[in-house]
Amino acid sequence: MTEIACPYAGAAWEHTPFSLRRFLRVTLSGCHLVILSTILCALAGLLFLRLMPPTFTASMVVGPMARSGSAAMGPRQPGAEARIAVSLAEFGNADEQLSDFRRYLSLLGSVPVAEQVMGRPDLLVRLFPDRWDAVTQTWRQPTSIGGKLRSLVHLAAGRALWIEPDAVVVAETLGRALAVMPVGQGPLHRIVFRHADRATALAVLRLVSVAADQRLRREALRRSAAGIAHIRGRLDDTIDIDHEAALGNLLAEYERAAMMTELDLPFAADPLQPPHAKRFPDWPDPVTVLGLAAALGLVLGFLSIVLRAAWTAGKQEPG
């Protein structure tokens, strides 16, 4: 049987650029770099955990109102006839259609919802604890390290930093702390809000979810009232019997829809799971942060070994 000689056998195999033995020797010679890099990144992760205030995560699960079934908790509105339900506005493509549930999700961190939070002074104070002076009962410049740095940056740029929060500032704060994510592949969504105080996180999430739903309800009632007033005005002016009958049917549909909308039930979003939070802070997760820091340290350590080996090989090359 004929033997096939390996081209990398013997000493030549050891000096090839991609030799496994050479790779192991270089890696072992630089293992101290990997250990040092891992320790430094782990210490950086611990410093991050010390500087980052722990927060509570309040979450709830909502879904669109069910159209059928006994679990449909929303107001049961009768379906209008096709000739009555047709909109006068021109429809675009399918991507332009927007449901009440999508409107609800987009309103969670909006200015109209922030105005509802502004109506709760006690909650507003807890939302910005570093800007409230409990002694003088007034708003002040932030006292935290990050707030002071932002104040210095604004001062250096010649811009004034806000002191008393308004609806726009509250909306921006809600937008940063709120997160909406789908649950699986279905229509359910999980709404998450993080804050350093557990009671504040739960109260804000509860208020925001209710405020968004109630705003859509008020808008639906406003439009129904405008339609009812307009139809009644036309009924007073018409003398045609057929026209009067058609307007009467249309008025009945508007009034039934308005009556069902006034029910004290969820309008646009069905809260399947009410706001809840763990009893202890859960973000940032120490295990996750330290694990990612250690992994980053390993990668940086091996990268430093490769760079050092490439630098050494380049210096040894003639010329």
Phi, psi and omega in degrees: 000130184281130179269139179258120182284137179280128182292346181251022181283153174076212184291330180297325180295329182286332186259008176290153184297328184250035181289134178294322180295320179293322179297316179295321181294319180292321180294316180293326180291338179248021181297333179294331177292321179294316180296315180297317180295320179295318180295317181295318179292323177295320177295324176295322176295320176295321177296322177297319179294326179288321183280327181278119181293135178292142182232158175263144179252109174265133183220156175210158180243127180233161178211165177293156180295131180290140180273340182212168179094159182288344180274000178289107189266351184281175178294130180279102180264131179292143180283130180280162178292159184297321182289340179268326187278350182293131181278150177281340180283149180281131180278143173266212179282179185294334181290344183272353180285135184229121181275165176297328179292320177294322175299320179300314181295323180286341181274349189300319180249032185263170179295318178302322177288323178298329177295328175292323176294325178297335178285356177246087183301323180296321179287326179295322178295318180289337179285331178234070185292331182282353180252002182249127177264108183291337182284309182270352181057042179223164176277150184216177175292150182297145181255351180285165181296314179296321179294320178295321178295318177296322178296319178295320179295316178295322179294319179293328179276358180076027181241146180273138177264139183297147179250301178268125183291142174244187185296323180293317179295318179296320178296319177296320178295317177296320180297326179284324185270341180270144175220133178242122183224143179290150177256106182068213180258003183268190182277355181289147179227144176256128178255126186237136176224131182247139177204157182289339180250128184295315181297322178294318179299315180293318182294317180294315180297319178295316181293319181295317182294319179290320182295320179295318180293317181292327178295318177294324177295316179296322178294321177295319178293323179297316180291323177295318180296321178295319178293320180295316180297321181292317181293320179295324176296321178290327178294325179291335184264343185275148177236354179278132184292315180296318178297320179294322178293319179295317178295326177295318177296317180295321179295321179298320179295316179297317182291322177295317179296319179294321180295318180288331178291332181285351179297144180279068178225159176305138185260303185254331184227137180260111180285099180286323176235121180292166179302133180212159181206155177290162182282344182235155178302139183234005177216135356285150182283119183300321181296316181294317181296313180292325177295315178294322179295318178295319178297319177296322177297319178297316180297315179295325178296312178295324178295321178294326177295315180297317180294321179294320179295320179294321178295319179295316179295326179291326178287331182279343181290140180292149179082000000 
